[in-house]
Amino acid sequence: AQRADFFESLAIAARTPSQVATRQEERRKPPPLPEAPVLPREPSKEEMELKAFEEQQVMRRLRMVLREVLLRLMESRKWSIFVDPPELEETEAVPEALLDLSSFLRRVNDGWFTSVSKFQKE
């Protein structure tokens, strides 16, 4: 029994790596390399086409929402005075830059707004 315990402890010690061996292995390891810089690359033709298609889809959805909002405003009695352009007598008091809802809707339907910034200018 003592003999078995003695050899069992030796067997366990032989299976586990010694601390001296792990320190020597750590010394042999080369230092870690620095990360390579990420170089900017030109997008491929397919990536450019996909991006343009996605932008067109986003603009299409925005036009649909804007069209729906304008139609709801035009149906409301509260905004009925803004549906049609002002009469000739009223135009002297109204700045030319202001659009009525029907003109605005026509520009949305014609695709006049090609970007959000162009829409915000109006």
Secondary structure as a PSIPRED ss2 file (coil, helix, strand):
# PSIPRED VFORMAT (PSIPRED V4.0)

   1 A C   1.000  0.000  0.000
   2 Q H   0.000  1.000  0.000
   3 R H   0.000  1.000  0.000
   4 A H   0.000  1.000  0.000
   5 D H   0.000  1.000  0.000
   6 F H   0.000  1.000  0.000
   7 F H   0.000  1.000  0.000
   8 E H   0.000  1.000  0.000
   9 S H   0.000  1.000  0.000
  10 L H   0.000  1.000  0.000
  11 A H   0.000  1.000  0.000
  12 I H   0.000  1.000  0.000
  13 A H   0.000  1.000  0.000
  14 A H   0.000  1.000  0.000
  15 R H   0.000  1.000  0.000
  16 T C   1.000  0.000  0.000
  17 P C   1.000  0.000  0.000
  18 S C   1.000  0.000  0.000
  19 Q H   0.000  1.000  0.000
  20 V H   0.000  1.000  0.000
  21 A H   0.000  1.000  0.000
  22 T H   0.000  1.000  0.000
  23 R H   0.000  1.000  0.000
  24 Q H   0.000  1.000  0.000
  25 E H   0.000  1.000  0.000
  26 E H   0.000  1.000  0.000
  27 R H   0.000  1.000  0.000
  28 R H   0.000  1.000  0.000
  29 K C   1.000  0.000  0.000
  30 P C   1.000  0.000  0.000
  31 P C   1.000  0.000  0.000
  32 P C   1.000  0.000  0.000
  33 L C   1.000  0.000  0.000
  34 P C   1.000  0.000  0.000
  35 E C   1.000  0.000  0.000
  36 A C   1.000  0.000  0.000
  37 P C   1.000  0.000  0.000
  38 V C   1.000  0.000  0.000
  39 L C   1.000  0.000  0.000
  40 P C   1.000  0.000  0.000
  41 R C   1.000  0.000  0.000
  42 E C   1.000  0.000  0.000
  43 P C   1.000  0.000  0.000
  44 S C   1.000  0.000  0.000
  45 K H   0.000  1.000  0.000
  46 E H   0.000  1.000  0.000
  47 E H   0.000  1.000  0.000
  48 M H   0.000  1.000  0.000
  49 E H   0.000  1.000  0.000
  50 L H   0.000  1.000  0.000
  51 K H   0.000  1.000  0.000
  52 A H   0.000  1.000  0.000
  53 F H   0.000  1.000  0.000
  54 E H   0.000  1.000  0.000
  55 E H   0.000  1.000  0.000
  56 Q H   0.000  1.000  0.000
  57 Q H   0.000  1.000  0.000
  58 V H   0.000  1.000  0.000
  59 M H   0.000  1.000  0.000
  60 R H   0.000  1.000  0.000
  61 R H   0.000  1.000  0.000
  62 L H   0.000  1.000  0.000
  63 R H   0.000  1.000  0.000
  64 M H   0.000  1.000  0.000
  65 V H   0.000  1.000  0.000
  66 L H   0.000  1.000  0.000
  67 R H   0.000  1.000  0.000
  68 E H   0.000  1.000  0.000
  69 V H   0.000  1.000  0.000
  70 L H   0.000  1.000  0.000
  71 L H   0.000  1.000  0.000
  72 R H   0.000  1.000  0.000
  73 L H   0.000  1.000  0.000
  74 M H   0.000  1.000  0.000
  75 E H   0.000  1.000  0.000
  76 S C   1.000  0.000  0.000
  77 R H   0.000  1.000  0.000
  78 K H   0.000  1.000  0.000
  79 W H   0.000  1.000  0.000
  80 S H   0.000  1.000  0.000
  81 I H   0.000  1.000  0.000
  82 F H   0.000  1.000  0.000
  83 V C   1.000  0.000  0.000
  84 D C   1.000  0.000  0.000
  85 P C   1.000  0.000  0.000
  86 P C   1.000  0.000  0.000
  87 E C   1.000  0.000  0.000
  88 L C   1.000  0.000  0.000
  89 E C   1.000  0.000  0.000
  90 E C   1.000  0.000  0.000
  91 T C   1.000  0.000  0.000
  92 E C   1.000  0.000  0.000
  93 A C   1.000  0.000  0.000
  94 V C   1.000  0.000  0.000
  95 P C   1.000  0.000  0.000
  96 E C   1.000  0.000  0.000
  97 A C   1.000  0.000  0.000
  98 L C   1.000  0.000  0.000
  99 L C   1.000  0.000  0.000
 100 D C   1.000  0.000  0.000
 101 L H   0.000  1.000  0.000
 102 S H   0.000  1.000  0.000
 103 S H   0.000  1.000  0.000
 104 F H   0.000  1.000  0.000
 105 L H   0.000  1.000  0.000
 106 R H   0.000  1.000  0.000
 107 R H   0.000  1.000  0.000
 108 V H   0.000  1.000  0.000
 109 N H   0.000  1.000  0.000
 110 D C   1.000  0.000  0.000
 111 G C   1.000  0.000  0.000
 112 W C   1.000  0.000  0.000
 113 F C   1.000  0.000  0.000
 114 T C   1.000  0.000  0.000
 115 S C   1.000  0.000  0.000
 116 V H   0.000  1.000  0.000
 117 S H   0.000  1.000  0.000
 118 K H   0.000  1.000  0.000
 119 F H   0.000  1.000  0.000
 120 Q H   0.000  1.000  0.000
 121 K H   0.000  1.000  0.000
 122 E C   1.000  0.000  0.000
